[in-house]
Amino acid sequence: MLRRFLGVLVLLLALAAIPAGAQSDDPPVDIIEIKGPLDGLGIGYVMDEIEASARDGAMAVIIQIDSPGAVSTEINDLIGLIRNPPLPVATWVGPAPARAYGGALQLVLAAPVRLAALGSEVGYLSPRVAGTRGGLEIHAGYTLEDIETFEGSFEVSAPLPGLIDATPPADRQAVAALDGSSFTVGGELITLSTLREIEVDGETITTTVPVRFRQPGVLTRTARTALAPEAAFFFLIAGLAVAVFEFYAVGPGVAAGVAGASLLMAGYGLVNLPLRWWGLLLVLAGVWLFTVDYQRGRFRVLSVVGALALLGGGFTFTDGAPQIVPNAWGVVFAVIGFWLFYQFAMPTVARARFSTPTIGREHMLGRSGVATGDFSPDGEVEVDGARWSATAHREAEIAKGDRVVVAGIDGLFLEVEKVQVPST
């Protein structure tokens, strides 16, 4: 029994290794994967990889697509390359639940062979670039009725004559689906043969030609993470929150780097995504309201209004519907995380500063310092070389440069009094 099990295991391992092309000298089929909104960086990557596949002697290219649409007019250049390619190019929406909307769907339809996995979703053909108007192009051989099919979105459940040629569920089945397909390259008709029969232990097995997978580099994948609206929103409010945290810290540190990196990621997403300026203002207003409550040392009405502003801004700051819309749960969890950070993390760090041996509560009382700005009635003071948020009575009329003394502590604020200088 054990010998039989080991024999079957060895056979399965051998079969798994065969499709990788280890025992074939046939030219490979390259699969170029692209996910997320199609920006200039992602589109340029696909175009470069198509040219590289042609130079490297690939038999054909399959562009594997999972995208809600295009956000750059460079999609026109990629569609033009697919219509006049240096080697046979097919498109595949997969694996499920992949999607192709707008410019991504027009990219799929531009190829002579169009594949989509069962359970994938296609639709919203227009506009070609999200957030713009128009860009709908009726491809040769399609009727207006065919195009109207894509005004909404639907799940692929079977091939659609003239639109979706086959429904392979996985990448190697997509390669197999190209067998016998014809492409015109440079005026020459090319018919692909992507299946091979080989013998393994006396048995004839049908497999595919070798397959090579091409994926973008780490930096490209990392930058393009921010193209998802909910990701751009998260990076934006996280960067702002950590920046505020760093502002109240004793000095620059790791938090400054985290804030900078988050805002850089958010900036990449905001530069590429179609935006509504008033949605962004809602986000900034929400952060400001939270910060005001934090300065007061409590979280009340302004924090609630700030949370509502963040939710409203998170859902509306992009203008790419129905193709590119934020994930609702992503926005909600980002706002919850932001609230928890302001309510627990930041005050905890501030309290930790007060509890240190050198600047604890008992040591702060009676210390003298200097106002770094005018009070109205809140302001900022410098005590023993560190800056602190402070408050005073309006009648104190503390101005920049005045000497003050710490009379008490109210939440995160030092209560200070103006040091009266005796008249001479």
C-alpha positions as CSV (number, residue, x, y, z in Angstrom):
1,M,0.0,0.0,0.0
2,L,2.8,2.4,0.9
3,R,4.6,1.6,-2.4
4,R,1.5,2.3,-4.4
5,F,1.0,5.6,-2.5
6,L,4.6,6.7,-3.2
7,G,4.3,5.7,-6.8
8,V,1.2,7.8,-7.3
9,L,2.8,10.7,-5.4
10,V,5.9,10.6,-7.7
11,L,3.6,10.5,-10.8
12,L,1.6,13.5,-9.5
13,L,4.8,15.5,-8.9
14,A,6.1,14.7,-12.4
15,L,2.8,15.8,-14.0
16,A,2.9,19.0,-12.0
17,A,6.3,19.8,-13.2
18,I,5.6,19.0,-16.9
19,P,3.4,22.1,-17.7
20,A,6.2,24.4,-16.5
21,G,8.0,23.4,-19.7
22,A,11.1,21.8,-18.1
23,Q,11.1,19.1,-20.7
24,S,10.1,21.2,-23.7
25,D,12.1,23.2,-26.2
26,D,8.9,25.0,-27.5
27,P,8.8,28.8,-27.3
28,P,6.9,29.8,-24.2
29,V,3.6,31.7,-23.8
30,D,4.1,34.8,-21.5
31,I,1.4,35.8,-19.1
32,I,1.6,39.5,-18.2
33,E,-0.4,40.3,-15.0
34,I,-1.9,43.7,-14.4
35,K,-4.2,44.5,-11.4
36,G,-6.0,47.6,-10.1
37,P,-6.8,50.8,-11.9
38,L,-4.7,51.2,-15.1
39,D,-2.5,54.2,-14.6
40,G,0.4,55.4,-16.6
41,L,2.9,53.3,-14.6
42,G,0.9,50.1,-15.0
43,I,0.2,50.7,-18.7
44,G,3.8,51.4,-19.4
45,Y,4.8,48.2,-17.7
46,V,2.4,46.1,-19.8
47,M,3.7,47.7,-23.0
48,D,7.3,47.2,-22.1
49,E,6.7,43.6,-21.2
50,I,4.9,42.9,-24.5
51,E,8.0,44.3,-26.4
52,A,10.3,42.3,-24.1
53,S,8.3,39.1,-24.8
54,A,8.7,39.6,-28.5
55,R,12.5,40.1,-28.1
56,D,12.8,37.0,-25.9
57,G,11.2,34.8,-28.5
58,A,7.8,34.1,-26.8
59,M,5.2,32.3,-28.9
60,A,2.4,34.6,-27.7
61,V,1.4,36.9,-24.8
62,I,-1.7,36.7,-22.6
63,I,-2.5,39.8,-20.7
64,Q,-4.1,38.8,-17.4
65,I,-6.5,41.5,-16.3
66,D,-8.2,42.3,-13.0
67,S,-9.0,46.0,-13.2
68,P,-12.0,48.3,-12.4
69,G,-10.9,50.6,-15.3
70,A,-8.3,53.0,-16.7
71,V,-7.3,56.3,-15.1
72,S,-4.8,57.4,-17.7
73,T,-5.2,58.3,-21.4
74,E,-2.2,56.2,-22.1
75,I,-4.7,53.3,-22.3
76,N,-5.1,54.5,-25.9
77,D,-1.5,53.6,-26.6
78,L,-1.8,50.2,-25.1
79,I,-5.0,49.5,-27.1
80,G,-3.1,50.6,-30.3
81,L,-0.2,48.2,-29.5
82,I,-2.6,45.3,-29.0
83,R,-4.2,46.0,-32.4
84,N,-0.8,46.1,-34.0
85,P,1.4,43.8,-31.9
86,P,4.9,42.5,-32.4
87,L,3.6,39.0,-31.5
88,P,0.2,37.3,-30.9
89,V,-1.6,38.9,-27.9
90,A,-4.7,37.6,-26.2
91,T,-6.5,39.0,-23.1
92,W,-7.9,37.1,-20.2
93,V,-10.0,38.4,-17.3
94,G,-9.2,36.0,-14.5
95,P,-9.1,34.1,-12.3
96,A,-12.6,34.7,-10.8
97,P,-13.7,37.0,-9.2
98,A,-11.5,39.3,-11.5
99,R,-13.2,42.2,-13.2
100,A,-12.7,44.4,-16.3
101,Y,-14.6,47.7,-16.5
102,G,-14.3,50.7,-18.7
103,G,-10.9,51.1,-20.3
104,A,-9.9,47.6,-19.0
105,L,-12.8,46.0,-20.8
106,Q,-12.0,48.0,-24.0
107,L,-8.5,46.6,-23.6
108,V,-9.9,43.1,-23.5
109,L,-12.1,43.6,-26.5
110,A,-9.2,45.1,-28.6
111,A,-7.5,41.7,-28.7
112,P,-8.4,39.2,-31.4
113,V,-8.8,36.4,-28.8
114,R,-10.7,37.4,-25.6
115,L,-10.9,35.1,-22.6
116,A,-12.7,35.5,-19.3
117,A,-12.9,33.0,-16.4
118,L,-16.3,31.8,-15.3
119,G,-17.4,34.0,-12.4
120,S,-15.4,37.0,-13.5
121,E,-17.3,40.3,-14.0
122,V,-17.3,42.7,-17.0
123,G,-19.2,45.8,-17.9
124,Y,-19.4,49.6,-17.7
125,L,-17.7,49.9,-21.1
126,S,-17.9,53.7,-21.2
127,P,-16.0,55.9,-20.5
128,R,-12.7,54.6,-21.5
129,V,-10.9,56.7,-18.8
130,A,-12.7,56.8,-15.5
131,G,-13.9,60.3,-14.5
132,T,-14.1,61.5,-18.1
133,R,-16.8,61.5,-20.7
134,G,-16.9,59.5,-23.9
135,G,-14.2,57.2,-25.2
136,L,-16.7,54.6,-26.3
137,E,-15.5,52.9,-29.4
138,I,-17.5,50.3,-31.3
139,H,-15.0,47.7,-32.4
140,A,-15.2,46.1,-35.8
141,G,-17.7,43.3,-35.9
142,Y,-19.8,44.5,-32.9
143,T,-23.3,45.7,-33.2
144,L,-24.8,48.5,-31.2
145,E,-26.8,45.9,-29.3
146,D,-23.6,44.2,-28.3
147,I,-22.2,47.4,-26.9
148,E,-25.4,48.2,-25.0
149,T,-24.9,44.9,-23.2
150,F,-22.0,46.5,-21.3
151,E,-23.8,49.6,-20.0
152,G,-24.1,47.8,-16.7
153,S,-22.0,44.9,-15.4
154,F,-22.6,41.2,-15.4
155,E,-21.0,38.0,-14.4
156,V,-19.5,35.8,-17.1
157,S,-21.3,32.5,-17.1
158,A,-20.6,31.3,-20.7
159,P,-18.8,32.4,-23.8
160,L,-20.4,35.3,-25.6
161,P,-20.1,35.0,-29.4
162,G,-18.1,37.9,-30.8
163,L,-17.2,39.2,-27.3
164,I,-15.8,36.5,-25.0
165,D,-14.4,33.5,-27.0
166,A,-13.8,31.1,-24.1
167,T,-14.0,30.9,-20.3
168,P,-10.8,29.2,-19.0
169,P,-10.8,29.2,-15.1
170,A,-7.0,29.4,-14.7
171,D,-3.9,30.6,-16.4
172,R,-2.7,27.2,-18.0
173,Q,-6.2,26.6,-19.2
174,A,-6.0,30.0,-20.8
175,V,-2.9,29.0,-22.6
176,A,-4.6,25.7,-23.7
177,A,-7.5,27.8,-25.0
178,L,-5.2,29.5,-27.5
179,D,-4.5,26.3,-29.3
180,G,-5.6,26.7,-32.9
181,S,-6.3,30.4,-32.6
182,S,-5.2,32.7,-35.5
183,F,-3.5,36.1,-35.2
184,T,-2.4,38.6,-37.7
185,V,1.1,40.0,-36.9
186,G,2.8,42.3,-39.3
187,G,0.5,41.3,-42.1
188,E,1.2,37.6,-41.6
189,L,-1.4,35.1,-40.3
190,I,-0.1,33.0,-37.4
191,T,-1.9,30.0,-36.0
192,L,-0.8,29.0,-32.5
193,S,-0.2,25.5,-31.3
194,T,-0.1,25.6,-27.5
195,L,-0.8,21.9,-26.7
196,R,1.7,19.1,-26.8
197,E,1.4,15.3,-26.2
198,I,4.2,13.7,-24.2
199,E,4.7,10.3,-22.7
200,V,5.2,9.7,-19.0
201,D,5.8,6.2,-17.9
202,G,4.2,4.8,-21.0
203,E,1.2,7.1,-20.8
204,T,0.4,9.8,-23.3
205,I,-0.4,13.1,-21.6
206,T,-1.6,16.4,-23.1
207,T,0.1,19.5,-21.7
208,T,0.8,23.0,-22.7
209,V,3.9,24.6,-24.0
210,P,6.1,26.3,-21.4
211,V,4.6,29.3,-19.6
212,R,6.4,32.3,-18.2
213,F,4.9,34.7,-15.7
214,R,5.7,38.4,-15.9
215,Q,4.9,40.6,-12.9
216,P,5.7,44.2,-12.1
217,G,8.6,44.8,-9.7
218,V,8.2,45.5,-6.0
219,L,8.4,49.3,-6.3
220,T,5.8,49.3,-9.0
221,R,3.5,47.0,-7.1
222,T,3.9,49.1,-3.9
223,A,3.2,52.4,-5.6
224,R,0.2,51.1,-7.4
225,T,-1.3,49.9,-4.1
226,A,-2.5,53.4,-3.5
227,L,-4.6,53.4,-6.7
228,A,-7.4,51.7,-4.9
229,P,-9.6,54.5,-3.6
230,E,-9.9,53.0,-0.1
231,A,-6.1,52.6,0.0
232,A,-5.5,56.2,-1.0
233,F,-7.9,57.3,1.7
234,F,-6.3,55.2,4.3
235,F,-2.8,56.4,3.5
236,L,-4.0,60.0,3.5
237,I,-5.7,60.0,6.9
238,A,-3.0,57.7,8.4
239,G,-0.3,60.1,7.2
240,L,-2.1,63.1,8.6
241,A,-2.8,61.4,11.9
242,V,0.9,60.4,12.4
243,A,2.0,63.9,11.3
244,V,-0.2,65.4,14.0
245,F,1.2,62.8,16.5
246,E,4.7,63.8,15.5
247,F,3.9,67.5,15.9
248,Y,3.0,66.9,19.6
249,A,6.0,64.6,20.2
250,V,9.1,65.9,21.8
251,G,11.2,65.8,18.6
252,P,11.4,64.2,15.1
253,G,11.6,60.4,15.1
254,V,10.3,57.3,13.4
255,A,6.8,58.7,13.2
256,A,8.0,61.5,10.9
257,G,9.2,58.9,8.4
258,V,6.0,56.9,8.7
259,A,3.9,60.1,8.1
260,G,6.1,61.0,5.1
261,A,5.8,57.5,3.5
262,S,2.1,57.4,4.0
263,L,1.5,60.8,2.6
264,L,3.8,60.0,-0.4
265,M,1.7,56.9,-1.1
266,A,-1.5,58.9,-0.7
267,G,-0.1,61.5,-3.1
268,Y,0.5,58.9,-5.8
269,G,-3.1,57.7,-5.6
270,L,-4.5,61.2,-5.5
271,V,-2.5,62.3,-8.5
272,N,-3.8,59.4,-10.6
273,L,-7.4,59.0,-9.4
274,P,-10.2,61.2,-10.6
275,L,-11.1,63.5,-7.7
276,R,-13.8,65.6,-6.2
277,W,-12.2,68.6,-4.4
278,W,-15.0,69.0,-2.0
279,G,-14.6,65.3,-0.9
280,L,-11.0,66.0,-0.1
281,L,-12.0,69.0,1.9
282,L,-14.3,66.8,3.9
283,V,-11.4,64.5,4.7
284,L,-9.2,67.4,5.8
285,A,-12.0,69.0,7.8
286,G,-12.5,65.6,9.6
287,V,-8.9,65.5,10.6
288,W,-8.9,69.1,11.8
289,L,-12.0,68.5,14.0
290,F,-10.4,65.5,15.6
291,T,-7.2,67.5,16.2
292,V,-9.2,70.4,17.9
293,D,-10.8,67.9,20.3
294,Y,-7.4,66.3,21.0
295,Q,-5.9,69.7,21.8
296,R,-8.8,70.2,24.3
297,G,-7.9,66.9,25.9
298,R,-11.3,65.3,25.3
299,F,-13.3,63.6,22.5
300,R,-16.9,64.8,22.2
301,V,-19.1,66.4,19.7
302,L,-16.3,67.6,17.3
303,S,-14.9,64.1,17.1
304,V,-18.3,62.7,16.1
305,V,-18.7,65.4,13.5
306,G,-15.1,64.7,12.4
307,A,-15.9,61.0,12.0
308,L,-18.9,61.8,9.9
309,A,-16.8,64.1,7.7
310,L,-14.2,61.4,7.2
311,L,-16.8,58.9,6.2
312,G,-18.4,61.4,3.8
313,G,-15.1,62.3,2.3
314,G,-13.9,58.7,2.1
315,F,-16.9,57.7,0.0
316,T,-17.0,60.8,-2.2
317,F,-13.5,62.0,-2.8
318,T,-13.1,60.0,-6.0
319,D,-15.1,60.7,-9.2
320,G,-14.7,57.5,-11.1
321,A,-18.1,55.8,-10.5
322,P,-19.4,53.4,-11.5
323,Q,-16.1,51.9,-12.5
324,I,-13.8,53.0,-9.7
325,V,-15.4,53.3,-6.3
326,P,-14.1,52.9,-2.8
327,N,-14.7,49.7,-0.9
328,A,-17.2,50.6,1.8
329,W,-15.7,48.4,4.5
330,G,-12.2,49.7,3.7
331,V,-13.4,53.3,4.3
332,V,-15.3,52.3,7.5
333,F,-12.4,50.4,9.0
334,A,-9.9,53.2,8.1
335,V,-12.1,55.8,10.0
336,I,-12.5,53.4,13.0
337,G,-8.7,53.0,13.1
338,F,-8.2,56.8,12.9
339,W,-10.6,57.3,15.8
340,L,-8.9,54.7,17.9
341,F,-5.5,56.2,17.2
342,Y,-6.7,59.7,18.3
343,Q,-8.6,58.5,21.3
344,F,-6.2,56.0,22.7
345,A,-2.7,56.0,21.1
346,M,-2.0,59.7,21.1
347,P,-3.2,60.4,24.7
348,T,-1.4,57.3,25.9
349,V,1.9,58.6,24.5
350,A,1.3,62.0,26.0
351,R,0.5,60.6,29.4
352,A,3.7,58.5,29.2
353,R,5.7,61.7,28.7
354,F,4.1,63.1,31.8
355,S,4.9,60.0,33.8
356,T,8.7,59.9,33.1
357,P,11.0,60.6,36.0
358,T,12.4,63.8,34.6
359,I,9.1,65.4,33.4
360,G,6.4,63.7,35.5
361,R,3.4,65.5,36.8
362,E,4.9,66.3,40.2
363,H,8.0,67.8,38.5
364,M,6.1,70.0,36.1
365,L,4.1,71.9,38.7
366,G,5.9,75.1,39.6
367,R,8.3,75.0,36.6
368,S,8.8,78.2,34.7
369,G,8.9,78.6,30.9
370,V,8.4,80.9,28.0
371,A,5.3,81.4,25.8
372,T,6.2,80.6,22.2
373,G,3.2,82.5,20.8
374,D,0.2,84.6,21.8
375,F,-2.5,82.8,23.9
376,S,-6.2,83.0,23.0
377,P,-6.6,81.4,25.6
378,D,-4.7,78.4,24.4
379,G,-1.2,78.4,23.2
380,E,2.2,76.7,23.5
381,V,5.0,77.1,26.0
382,E,8.6,75.9,26.2
383,V,9.5,74.3,29.6
384,D,13.0,72.9,30.2
385,G,13.6,72.8,26.4
386,A,10.4,70.9,25.5
387,R,7.3,72.4,23.9
388,W,3.9,71.8,25.5
389,S,0.3,72.7,24.7
390,A,-1.0,75.1,27.4
391,T,-4.0,77.1,28.4
392,A,-4.6,80.2,30.6
393,H,-7.3,82.6,31.6
394,R,-8.2,85.1,28.9
395,E,-7.5,87.9,31.5
396,A,-3.9,86.7,31.7
397,E,-3.1,88.2,28.2
398,I,-0.1,86.1,27.7
399,A,1.9,87.1,24.6
400,K,4.9,85.6,22.8
401,G,8.0,85.8,24.9
402,D,6.2,86.2,28.3
403,R,7.5,84.2,31.2
404,V,5.0,81.7,32.6
405,V,4.8,79.2,35.4
406,V,3.0,75.9,35.5
407,A,0.1,76.1,37.9
408,G,-1.7,72.9,37.0
409,I,-2.4,70.1,34.5
410,D,-5.8,69.7,32.6
411,G,-5.8,66.6,30.4
412,L,-3.1,67.1,27.8
413,F,-2.7,70.8,28.6
414,L,-0.5,72.6,31.1
415,E,-2.4,75.3,33.0
416,V,0.0,78.3,33.2
417,E,0.0,81.7,34.7
418,K,1.9,84.8,33.6
419,V,4.8,85.7,35.7
420,Q,4.4,89.3,36.9
421,V,7.5,91.3,36.5
422,P,7.8,93.8,39.3
423,S,7.8,97.4,38.1
424,T,10.9,99.4,38.9
